[in-house]
Amino acid sequence: MNPQERRLRLFWTVCMVALGVVLLYLALTPGASIASRWAGSPWFLLVLGGLAFLAEYVDSSLGMGYGTTLTPLLMLFGYSPLAIVPAVLCSEFLTGVASGWFHHRIGNVDLRRGTDARRTTHILAFCSLVGTVVAVIVAVNLPKTYLKAYIGIMVFALGLFILLGRSFTGGFSPRKILSVGLIAAFNKGLSGGGYGPVVTGGQVLAGVPEKHAVGITSLAEGLVCCVALGLYLALGESIDVALAVPLTLGALLSVPAAAWTVKLMPVGMLRRAIGYATLFLGTLILVRIVV
């Protein structure tokens, strides 16, 4: 392992330890009291920005993890799903476009017009719109308890998918990218997460190079988030600006570091880490619903 890889491994370890400390605090503190107790505090805004930084660093490194990680974390803080999802979609729209641009600029993927990567991005973005429309309509009419339960089950299942996805080698072809995009967009529109694991894993299984898959997913996810956010606003929902701003700023700051991580470091270790973290988050959400 060269010095650059060692430094990146150390940086990733520090990020995961910091996230673990937050998870431990949330596990020991009544979630409903956290957001109301610290809302408006500059320190709390820094915490939100820091969590977004960590989640987006993982997302832009792996093509997965931002909404999947951040949505249940914010639920544990005491935010309602319909406050979280528009804020997450807003931040992910901006960071997804920025991340796709950075991956393209430093050579992780070629997104110029006429390339296979550009065509794959268009397929994923435009064919997933149907799933997003259905999901948003369901989300605004579904009882919050059911929505939380779906998120918990989905996050847990996605953790298994990330960890075991490489063993699902049979039966996948490029034609199935359309259905992959629909399922992923439904998850994104319903919960703010679940897009990246399905799309990135599906592309890798279809033979798309791993670094290309990460860059394509980042850009396609940003476009899908833009549509989902517009639908939420059209249906009368609003964006919690006090939540969306620190999430967006924190996430944007992580994008350059994440793009260089993909360029310089194998992502197998990062993929396993986010898989285990996602399993833990899904379990924690389900436990909090039952208790």
NORWO-V520847 format. One line per field, one symbol per residue. ss: DSSP state (H for helix, E for strand, L for the rest). psi: psi as a letter, one per 30 degrees, with the letter a starting at -180 (. if undefined). Layout:
ss: ???
psi: ???
This chain:
ss: LLHHHHHHHHHHHHHHHHHHHHHHHHHHLLHHHHHHHHLLLHHHHHHHHHHHHHHHHHHHHHLLLHHHHHHHHHHHHLLLHHHHHHHHHHHHHHHHHHHHHHHHHLLLLLLLLLLHHHHHHHHHHHHLHHHHHHHHHHHHHLLHHHHHHHHHHHHHHHHHHHHHHHHLLLLLLHHHHHHHHHHHHHHHHHHLLLHHHHHHHHHHHLLLLHHHHHHHHHHHHHHHHHHHHHHHHHLLLLLLHHHHHHHHHHHHHHHHHHHHHHHHLLLHHHHHHHHHHHHHHHHHHHHHHHL
psi: kleeeeeeeeeeeeeeeeeeeeeeeeffkjeffeeeegkfkeeeeeeeeeeeeeeeeeefefglfdeeeeeeeeeffgklefeeeeeeeeefeeeeeeeeeeeeeggfkjglkfleeeeeeeeeeeffeeeeeeeeeeefgkkeeeeeeeeeeeeeeeeeeeefeffifkfklfffeeeeeeeeeeeeeefflgeeeeeeeeeeffgkkeeeeeeeeeeeeeeeeeeeeeeeefggllkjefeeeeeeeeeeffeeeeeeeeefkkgeeeeeeeeeeeeeeeeeeeeeee.
